[in-house]
Amino acid sequence: MRSSLPTNLLRASEKFAGPKSFRGAPSTAMSIAITPIEAHDQATIDEAYRIGVAAGDADLPDLPVVRRRFEGALRHPMPGNLPVWALARLDGVPAGYYAVELPQLDNTDNATIDLVVHPAYRRRGVGRALHAHALGLLRERGRKRLVGMAVDALPGGPSRSPAGSAFAASTGAAPVLVEARRRLDVTTVEQAALDAALAEAWTRADGYRLVGWRQNTPEEYVADIAYLDGRLMMDAPLGDLEWEPEAVDAERVRGAERALDARGRRRYHQGVVHVASGRVVAWTLLDVDPDASWHAFQQITLVDPAHRGHRLGLIVKIENLRYAMTHEPQLRVVDTWNATTNQHMIAINEQLGYRPVDNWTDWQLTL
């Protein structure tokens, strides 16, 4: 992937616990009470999850909202990430929630938010109350910026409500980066075309060899994967998003793997080794939730800048897609996100058969 804001290994598609989005809408407030959601409080987590499912069904019915992944974002955070969640009740009825993430190791001026309001309780001030509550939290913690996402329709694509973007704009946030979601229907993949593309790509990749693995990274590759993962925020187009590169080392990779294991993610990797140096210089990751095994997220794809121009990105993506399909017989669709300015990766995805679905805009609010 990708690649852009939260698609690196350390977040590994967990943005899709319900996309980091603004989905509330302001109106006249009734009796709204906002309380924390604690990791040990299963009943309140269940209330938030039901809100997330209802919102997903209304706003993004083609994306699964999976319980283990949803809860895992709170109970099994990524290394250096502090989740803070809160639930809003409207006249005593669970009506919305926010999930704020506070980076602890880098980007310590920033926070991200997923703000979700149940479709039955929108336009009653729930979204506005949650947003104000979150801003109070961030000011107490000394944060300077808040980033969230809103989804918009593409011409000819599925319907998407404009309310998320309208709400984000009404808070004073600015659109800083647009990412397009593309989807691959794996049942329509033309294997002969992929064979031809691979054969041509390998003619440009003399001196490299392929390696693949499932789940956690073999010890001999972990330092190289940490280096590649740490390049994400240096190499990905970020538009006007203020997000600094992340310092990723082997322990941070291992911490992310432990969190993803706890969340039940089944992960498939392909890398390319530069034979002369023995280093992994290209890498991609695709992951599947066992409770939605028809669906996968194409995650990070990175090539070391010193080794570009050899079609290594195309090689690892094709090989990894086939690798995952071999182990996931129920897999039907794969989703990926790219900054709309990332024409190189978009061209690779289009060659594989990915087609546009909708746009996801990062909105950034300076406090």
NORWO-V514878 format. One record per backbone hydrogen bond with DSSP energy under -1.0 kcal/mol. NH is the residue of the N-H (numbers start at 1). CO is the residue of the C=O. Records with the same first field share a line. If there is no record, write none. Layout:
NH=CO, CO
//
This chain:
7=4, 5
11=8
12=8
14=11
16=13
17=14
21=19
22=149
23=115
32=30
33=89
35=87
37=85
41=38
42=40
45=41
46=42
47=43
48=44
49=45
50=46
51=47
52=48
53=49
54=50
55=51
56=52
57=53
58=54
59=55
60=56
63=60
70=66
71=67
72=68
73=69
74=71
75=71
76=72
81=78
82=102
84=100
86=98
87=35
88=96
89=33
90=93
91=31
93=90
95=88
96=88
97=116
98=86
99=114
100=84
101=112
102=82
104=80
110=107
112=101
113=147
114=99
115=21
116=97
118=95
121=118
129=125
130=126
131=127
132=128
133=129
134=130
135=131
136=132
137=133
138=134
139=135
140=136
141=137
142=139
143=138
144=109
145=109
146=365
147=111
148=363
149=20
150=361
152=359
157=154
166=162
167=163
168=164
169=165
170=166
171=167
172=169
173=168
174=364
176=362
177=362
179=360
180=338
181=358
182=336
183=355
184=334
186=332
188=185
191=189
194=190
195=191
196=192
197=193
198=194
199=195
200=196
201=197
202=198
204=201
205=202
208=205
209=273
211=271
213=269
215=267
221=218
225=221
226=222
227=223
228=224
229=225
230=226
231=228
232=229
234=231
235=231
236=232
240=176
241=238
243=241
248=246
253=249
254=250
255=251
256=252
257=253
258=254
259=255
260=256
261=257
262=258
263=259
264=261
265=260
266=288
268=286
269=213
270=284
271=211
272=282
273=209
274=279
275=207
278=274
281=272
283=302
284=270
285=300
286=268
287=297
288=266
292=289
295=292
296=333
297=287
298=335
299=285
301=1
302=283
304=281
307=304
308=305
315=311
316=312
317=313
318=314
319=315
320=316
321=317
322=318
323=319
324=320
325=321
326=322
327=323
328=324
331=328
332=294
333=294
334=184
335=296
336=182
338=180
340=178
342=339
343=341
346=342
347=343
348=344
349=345
350=346
351=347
352=348
353=349
354=349
355=183
357=181
359=152
360=179
361=150
362=177
363=148
364=174
365=146
367=144
//
